[in-house]
Amino acid sequence: MDKLKYIAGHNGRSANKEIEQLILAHIASYESVHDPIVLTEEDYDFIRKRTNR
């Protein structure tokens, strides 16, 4: 975690924002190899049920 905070500081971000950027980069990398991920309303319903939102 300290190394993540170091990198985040170097990039001018909080650790949470650094994690968010890593996730977005990972999704973009996945979608560049596979097709873009398109979520349907059923997908969102499933996600809401799983996360109690």
Backbone as CSV, one residue per row, in Angstrom:
resi,resn,N_x,N_y,N_z,CA_x,CA_y,CA_z,C_x,C_y,C_z
1,MET,0.830,-1.189,0.000,0.000,0.000,0.000,0.872,1.250,0.000
2,ASP,1.979,1.196,0.724,2.864,2.357,0.741,3.439,2.634,-0.641
3,LYS,3.736,1.581,-1.393,4.260,1.775,-2.743,3.193,2.373,-3.654
4,LEU,1.948,1.943,-3.486,0.847,2.523,-4.255,0.712,4.005,-3.930
5,LYS,0.784,4.348,-2.654,0.687,5.755,-2.245,1.840,6.568,-2.807
6,TYR,3.016,5.974,-2.871,4.179,6.647,-3.453,3.918,6.973,-4.922
7,ILE,3.443,5.958,-5.675,3.149,6.148,-7.100,2.039,7.181,-7.271
8,ALA,1.008,7.082,-6.448,-0.108,8.027,-6.530,0.377,9.447,-6.308
9,GLY,1.227,9.638,-5.304,1.777,10.968,-5.038,2.598,11.478,-6.209
10,HIS,3.372,10.598,-6.798,4.177,10.966,-7.960,3.271,11.396,-9.122
11,ASN,2.099,10.780,-9.231,1.143,11.108,-10.286,0.168,12.215,-9.888
12,GLY,0.325,12.761,-8.684,-0.544,13.846,-8.229,-1.952,13.411,-7.908
13,ARG,-2.090,12.152,-7.459,-3.413,11.610,-7.145,-3.421,11.017,-5.738
14,SER,-4.623,10.830,-5.226,-4.793,10.068,-3.994,-4.640,8.586,-4.324
15,ALA,-4.488,7.768,-3.316,-4.397,6.323,-3.537,-5.682,5.809,-4.185
16,ASN,-6.839,6.314,-3.745,-8.107,5.875,-4.341,-8.191,6.229,-5.818
17,LYS,-7.769,7.439,-6.169,-7.799,7.840,-7.579,-6.797,7.031,-8.393
18,GLU,-5.671,6.685,-7.803,-4.683,5.846,-8.494,-5.275,4.472,-8.783
19,ILE,-5.978,3.905,-7.809,-6.635,2.609,-7.995,-7.690,2.719,-9.097
20,GLU,-8.452,3.809,-9.087,-9.463,4.013,-10.122,-8.814,4.041,-11.503
21,GLN,-7.698,4.733,-11.640,-6.996,4.803,-12.926,-6.469,3.435,-13.343
22,LEU,-5.991,2.660,-12.389,-5.512,1.307,-12.694,-6.653,0.426,-13.196
23,ILE,-7.796,0.545,-12.572,-8.963,-0.237,-12.998,-9.389,0.164,-14.402
24,LEU,-9.450,1.473,-14.675,-9.840,1.937,-16.003,-8.846,1.471,-17.069
25,ALA,-7.558,1.493,-16.746,-6.537,1.016,-17.685,-6.694,-0.479,-17.929
26,HIS,-7.017,-1.223,-16.893,-7.204,-2.665,-17.030,-8.412,-2.971,-17.926
27,ILE,-9.501,-2.246,-17.721,-10.689,-2.443,-18.551,-10.379,-2.093,-20.003
28,ALA,-9.694,-0.984,-20.231,-9.351,-0.580,-21.597,-8.462,-1.623,-22.263
29,SER,-7.524,-2.172,-21.518,-6.641,-3.209,-22.050,-7.445,-4.451,-22.423
30,TYR,-8.347,-4.864,-21.559,-9.201,-6.026,-21.820,-10.023,-5.799,-23.084
31,GLU,-10.650,-4.611,-23.153,-11.527,-4.329,-24.283,-10.752,-4.166,-25.590
32,SER,-9.467,-3.828,-25.526,-8.677,-3.707,-26.751,-8.376,-5.080,-27.352
33,VAL,-8.384,-6.112,-26.516,-8.141,-7.479,-26.983,-9.453,-8.166,-27.315
34,HIS,-10.455,-7.919,-26.490,-11.787,-8.506,-26.673,-12.713,-7.418,-27.201
35,ASP,-13.950,-7.704,-27.294,-14.926,-6.689,-27.683,-15.216,-5.778,-26.501
36,PRO,-15.694,-4.561,-26.774,-16.100,-3.683,-25.668,-17.186,-4.353,-24.814
37,ILE,-17.134,-4.081,-23.553,-18.133,-4.616,-22.630,-19.342,-3.684,-22.669
38,VAL,-20.480,-4.235,-23.041,-21.731,-3.466,-23.086,-22.664,-4.079,-22.058
39,LEU,-22.986,-3.296,-21.044,-23.855,-3.795,-19.989,-25.312,-3.510,-20.324
40,THR,-26.154,-4.509,-20.121,-27.590,-4.379,-20.356,-28.280,-3.983,-19.054
41,GLU,-29.536,-3.654,-19.147,-30.316,-3.337,-17.942,-30.347,-4.535,-17.001
42,GLU,-30.386,-5.749,-17.562,-30.357,-6.960,-16.729,-29.022,-7.065,-15.978
43,ASP,-27.939,-6.686,-16.632,-26.634,-6.678,-15.968,-26.638,-5.716,-14.787
44,TYR,-27.184,-4.510,-15.025,-27.239,-3.519,-13.946,-28.132,-3.995,-12.802
45,ASP,-29.248,-4.648,-13.115,-30.113,-5.203,-12.068,-29.354,-6.231,-11.246
46,PHE,-28.606,-7.104,-11.928,-27.816,-8.125,-11.246,-26.776,-7.477,-10.332
47,ILE,-26.101,-6.452,-10.834,-25.076,-5.755,-10.043,-25.702,-5.103,-8.821
48,ARG,-26.850,-4.441,-9.023,-27.519,-3.789,-7.890,-27.923,-4.809,-6.821
49,LYS,-28.427,-5.958,-7.256,-28.809,-6.991,-6.283,-27.599,-7.509,-5.522
50,ARG,-26.478,-7.681,-6.219,-25.261,-8.199,-5.587,-24.631,-7.198,-4.624
51,THR,-24.817,-5.903,-4.888,-24.184,-4.878,-4.058,-25.188,-4.169,-3.130
52,ASN,-26.422,-4.656,-3.120,-27.476,-4.073,-2.273,-27.697,-2.598,-2.561
53,ARG,-27.629,-2.198,-3.832,-27.861,-0.782,-4.193,-29.049,-0.672,-5.076
